[in-house]
Amino acid sequence: MLAYATLGTNDMPRAAAFYDALLAVIGGRRMMELERGIVWGTDPGQPMLGVLTPFDGQPASVGNGVMLALAAASPAEVDALYRKAIELGAKDEGPAGPRGAFYAGYFRDPDGNKLNAFCMA
C-alpha cells in the first residue's frame, strides 16, 4: 500500500552512511539522490525509504508515535538488521525477539527516528 516514507535528518552525510550500510543488509541501494536527500529501495516498484532535510528549512525533529518498520525475510534477517543498526550507532529501543505473531527489533537512528526490523513469525 505504501509507495515511500521519509525521515528527516539534520546531518545528511551521517544519515547517508548509516542507511547505506543498514539497508544493504536487506538488499537496499540508493535509488534516487536528490538535492535534499537520498531515497533507498530494492526495486522501483517496491516501497522506498527517503532521508531528507526538511523542505521548510526548519530543523528535522522526531515525530512522537512515528515508527517505520523495515521488512525482513526471516528472524535471522531481523537479527542481522538489528545488530547492524546497533553497530552503526543506533540506540537500542528493544532487542530483536518474538513479539506475539511477529518478530522484531527496535532502534533509533542517529537523528532519533524510531525504526524496527520486522517479519511475521
C-alpha positions, 0 to 999 in steps of 0.5 A, spaced: 500 500 500 505 504 501 509 507 495 515 511 500 516 514 507 521 519 509 525 521 515 528 527 516 535 528 518 539 534 520 546 531 518 545 528 511 552 525 510 551 521 517 544 519 515 547 517 508 552 512 511 548 509 516 542 507 511 547 505 506 550 500 510 543 498 514 539 497 508 544 493 504 543 488 509 536 487 506 538 488 499 537 496 499 541 501 494 540 508 493 535 509 488 534 516 487 539 522 490 536 528 490 538 535 492 535 534 499 536 527 500 537 520 498 531 515 497 533 507 498 529 501 495 530 494 492 526 495 486 522 501 483 516 498 484 517 496 491 516 501 497 522 506 498 525 509 504 527 517 503 532 521 508 531 528 507 532 535 510 526 538 511 523 542 505 521 548 510 528 549 512 526 548 519 530 543 523 528 535 522 525 533 529 522 526 531 515 525 530 512 522 537 508 515 535 512 515 528 515 508 527 517 505 520 518 498 520 523 495 515 521 488 512 525 482 513 525 475 510 526 471 516 528 472 524 535 471 522 534 477 517 531 481 523 537 479 527 542 481 522 538 488 521 538 489 528 545 488 530 547 492 524 543 498 526 546 497 533 553 497 530 552 503 526 550 507 532 543 506 533 540 506 540 537 500 542 529 501 543 528 493 544 532 487 542 530 483 536 525 477 539 518 474 538 513 479 539 506 475 539 505 473 531 511 477 529 518 478 530 522 484 531 527 489 533 527 496 535 532 502 534 533 509 533 537 512 528 542 517 529 537 523 528 532 519 533 527 516 528 524 510 531 525 504 526 524 496 527 526 490 523 520 486 522 517 479 519 511 475 521 513 469 525 
